[in-house]
Amino acid sequence: MTARVIAVVNQKGGAGKSTLAMLLAGSLADAGDRVLVADADPQNTALRWAQTGSGFPADVEDLSGEEGKLHKHLRKRLDDYDYIVIDSPPHASAPVTESALRLAQLALVPVIPSPPDLWASLRTREAITRARRKNPTLAARIVVNQAQLNTLLAQEVLALLPEFGIPLLAAQLKSRTAYRQAAVLGTTVRALGARAAIASLEVEALRREVMTLLA
């Protein structure tokens, strides 16, 4: 099977790109798939996450130096994996981000429900539109991250997202301690056991929806 490629992209730092990439990759690997996380962000958050512990089930590699050649490098690895998840830098027009979108079948855009995050994500939408000139089959979904749905501001921002031009993923990531614990311990949410049961269900819903989109 040729790997399905997922690019996690956003113009704004702090939107949760690395968290989304690692939670998804970990869940896919826990389910038995061969997964590579291509850490294309020079901050190397994904790489540090995996190196903190000794049991992260997906391969994680620093590919931030590939810049605009990332898609060429990853094309050589497509037969080695079932899924490749690209964690891109917080710069939608960076050569490495454009390269990631050129190869991906699916772009996931994590958005925290706040006006600044929504405004910053407009640049991401523009980058996806440009990428479709060379990659017309590229699909895209917004992933609501750190959702606190009991606040009026979050509800107002979420009401605007359907007009954003990129469909919403049904699965959402709430603001949960379990996600931070997984990063600190260098593991997956599933590995945290019963204390992360609700978080595990949330990530499982994310994985299943992504797999359906890429089927």
GISULZI-V217616 format. One record per residue. N is the residue number from 1. BURIAL is b if it has 9 or more other C-alpha atoms within 8 Angstrom, else e. D_FIRST is the distance of its C-alpha to the first C-alpha in Angstrom with 2 decimals. Layout:
# GISULZI-V217616
n=N burial=BURIAL d_first=D_FIRST
n=N burial=BURIAL d_first=D_FIRST
This chain:
# GISULZI-V217616
n=1 burial=e d_first=0.00
n=2 burial=e d_first=3.80
n=3 burial=b d_first=6.27
n=4 burial=b d_first=8.80
n=5 burial=b d_first=12.17
n=6 burial=b d_first=15.36
n=7 burial=b d_first=18.71
n=8 burial=b d_first=21.68
n=9 burial=b d_first=24.76
n=10 burial=b d_first=28.48
n=11 burial=b d_first=31.63
n=12 burial=b d_first=33.58
n=13 burial=e d_first=33.48
n=14 burial=e d_first=33.75
n=15 burial=b d_first=31.64
n=16 burial=b d_first=29.28
n=17 burial=b d_first=26.24
n=18 burial=b d_first=25.59
n=19 burial=b d_first=26.32
n=20 burial=b d_first=23.92
n=21 burial=b d_first=21.12
n=22 burial=b d_first=21.82
n=23 burial=b d_first=22.42
n=24 burial=b d_first=19.15
n=25 burial=b d_first=17.14
n=26 burial=b d_first=19.23
n=27 burial=b d_first=18.75
n=28 burial=b d_first=14.94
n=29 burial=b d_first=15.24
n=30 burial=b d_first=18.07
n=31 burial=e d_first=16.00
n=32 burial=e d_first=13.79
n=33 burial=b d_first=10.84
n=34 burial=b d_first=10.41
n=35 burial=b d_first=12.28
n=36 burial=b d_first=14.15
n=37 burial=b d_first=17.30
n=38 burial=b d_first=18.52
n=39 burial=b d_first=22.24
n=40 burial=b d_first=23.63
n=41 burial=b d_first=26.93
n=42 burial=e d_first=29.75
n=43 burial=e d_first=31.07
n=44 burial=b d_first=28.09
n=45 burial=b d_first=28.47
n=46 burial=b d_first=24.91
n=47 burial=b d_first=25.39
n=48 burial=b d_first=28.78
n=49 burial=b d_first=27.44
n=50 burial=b d_first=25.04
n=51 burial=e d_first=27.76
n=52 burial=b d_first=30.42
n=53 burial=b d_first=29.18
n=54 burial=e d_first=27.42
n=55 burial=e d_first=24.88
n=56 burial=b d_first=22.54
n=57 burial=e d_first=19.15
n=58 burial=b d_first=17.01
n=59 burial=e d_first=17.39
n=60 burial=b d_first=19.80
n=61 burial=b d_first=20.86
n=62 burial=b d_first=23.74
n=63 burial=b d_first=22.65
n=64 burial=b d_first=25.73
n=65 burial=e d_first=27.14
n=66 burial=b d_first=24.51
n=67 burial=b d_first=26.29
n=68 burial=b d_first=25.48
n=69 burial=b d_first=23.08
n=70 burial=b d_first=20.55
n=71 burial=b d_first=18.07
n=72 burial=e d_first=18.48
n=73 burial=b d_first=17.98
n=74 burial=e d_first=14.79
n=75 burial=e d_first=13.23
n=76 burial=e d_first=13.56
n=77 burial=e d_first=11.60
n=78 burial=b d_first=8.42
n=79 burial=b d_first=6.57
n=80 burial=e d_first=8.62
n=81 burial=b d_first=7.80
n=82 burial=b d_first=6.42
n=83 burial=b d_first=9.58
n=84 burial=b d_first=12.23
n=85 burial=b d_first=15.67
n=86 burial=b d_first=18.41
n=87 burial=b d_first=21.98
n=88 burial=b d_first=24.18
n=89 burial=b d_first=27.96
n=90 burial=b d_first=30.59
n=91 burial=b d_first=31.14
n=92 burial=b d_first=29.45
n=93 burial=e d_first=30.60
n=94 burial=e d_first=29.81
n=95 burial=e d_first=27.93
n=96 burial=b d_first=25.15
n=97 burial=b d_first=24.75
n=98 burial=b d_first=24.79
n=99 burial=b d_first=22.15
n=100 burial=b d_first=19.89
n=101 burial=b d_first=20.50
n=102 burial=b d_first=19.83
n=103 burial=b d_first=16.13
n=104 burial=b d_first=15.54
n=105 burial=b d_first=14.53
n=106 burial=b d_first=16.92
n=107 burial=b d_first=20.14
n=108 burial=b d_first=21.87
n=109 burial=b d_first=25.60
n=110 burial=b d_first=27.47
n=111 burial=b d_first=31.09
n=112 burial=b d_first=34.00
n=113 burial=b d_first=36.45
n=114 burial=b d_first=39.18
n=115 burial=e d_first=40.64
n=116 burial=e d_first=39.98
n=117 burial=b d_first=36.27
n=118 burial=b d_first=36.12
n=119 burial=e d_first=38.06
n=120 burial=b d_first=35.88
n=121 burial=b d_first=32.75
n=122 burial=b d_first=34.19
n=123 burial=b d_first=33.28
n=124 burial=b d_first=29.66
n=125 burial=b d_first=29.72
n=126 burial=e d_first=31.19
n=127 burial=b d_first=28.47
n=128 burial=b d_first=25.75
n=129 burial=e d_first=27.88
n=130 burial=e d_first=28.17
n=131 burial=b d_first=24.45
n=132 burial=b d_first=23.87
n=133 burial=e d_first=25.95
n=134 burial=e d_first=23.17
n=135 burial=b d_first=20.25
n=136 burial=e d_first=21.57
n=137 burial=e d_first=18.64
n=138 burial=b d_first=18.96
n=139 burial=e d_first=19.79
n=140 burial=b d_first=22.11
n=141 burial=b d_first=23.65
n=142 burial=b d_first=26.63
n=143 burial=b d_first=26.46
n=144 burial=b d_first=29.97
n=145 burial=b d_first=30.48
n=146 burial=b d_first=33.49
n=147 burial=b d_first=34.73
n=148 burial=e d_first=38.31
n=149 burial=e d_first=38.90
n=150 burial=e d_first=42.48
n=151 burial=e d_first=43.75
n=152 burial=e d_first=45.18
n=153 burial=e d_first=43.70
n=154 burial=b d_first=40.14
n=155 burial=b d_first=40.75
n=156 burial=e d_first=42.17
n=157 burial=b d_first=39.26
n=158 burial=b d_first=36.71
n=159 burial=e d_first=38.74
n=160 burial=e d_first=38.24
n=161 burial=e d_first=34.45
n=162 burial=b d_first=33.80
n=163 burial=e d_first=35.83
n=164 burial=e d_first=33.77
n=165 burial=e d_first=31.51
n=166 burial=b d_first=28.20
n=167 burial=b d_first=27.39
n=168 burial=b d_first=27.72
n=169 burial=b d_first=25.08
n=170 burial=e d_first=26.80
n=171 burial=b d_first=25.91
n=172 burial=b d_first=28.32
n=173 burial=b d_first=28.99
n=174 burial=e d_first=32.64
n=175 burial=e d_first=34.75
n=176 burial=e d_first=34.28
n=177 burial=e d_first=35.47
n=178 burial=b d_first=32.44
n=179 burial=b d_first=30.21
n=180 burial=e d_first=32.73
n=181 burial=e d_first=33.03
n=182 burial=b d_first=29.33
n=183 burial=b d_first=29.62
n=184 burial=b d_first=32.84
n=185 burial=b d_first=31.48
n=186 burial=b d_first=28.16
n=187 burial=b d_first=26.17
n=188 burial=b d_first=24.44
n=189 burial=b d_first=26.53
n=190 burial=b d_first=25.52
n=191 burial=e d_first=26.97
n=192 burial=b d_first=30.29
n=193 burial=e d_first=30.86
n=194 burial=e d_first=33.42
n=195 burial=e d_first=34.97
n=196 burial=b d_first=31.88
n=197 burial=b d_first=31.24
n=198 burial=e d_first=31.69
n=199 burial=b d_first=29.60
n=200 burial=b d_first=26.75
n=201 burial=e d_first=26.96
n=202 burial=b d_first=26.94
n=203 burial=b d_first=23.77
n=204 burial=b d_first=22.11
n=205 burial=b d_first=23.11
n=206 burial=b d_first=21.61
n=207 burial=b d_first=18.20
n=208 burial=e d_first=18.22
n=209 burial=b d_first=19.40
n=210 burial=e d_first=16.84
n=211 burial=e d_first=13.95
n=212 burial=e d_first=15.90
n=213 burial=e d_first=16.33
n=214 burial=e d_first=12.69
n=215 burial=e d_first=11.77
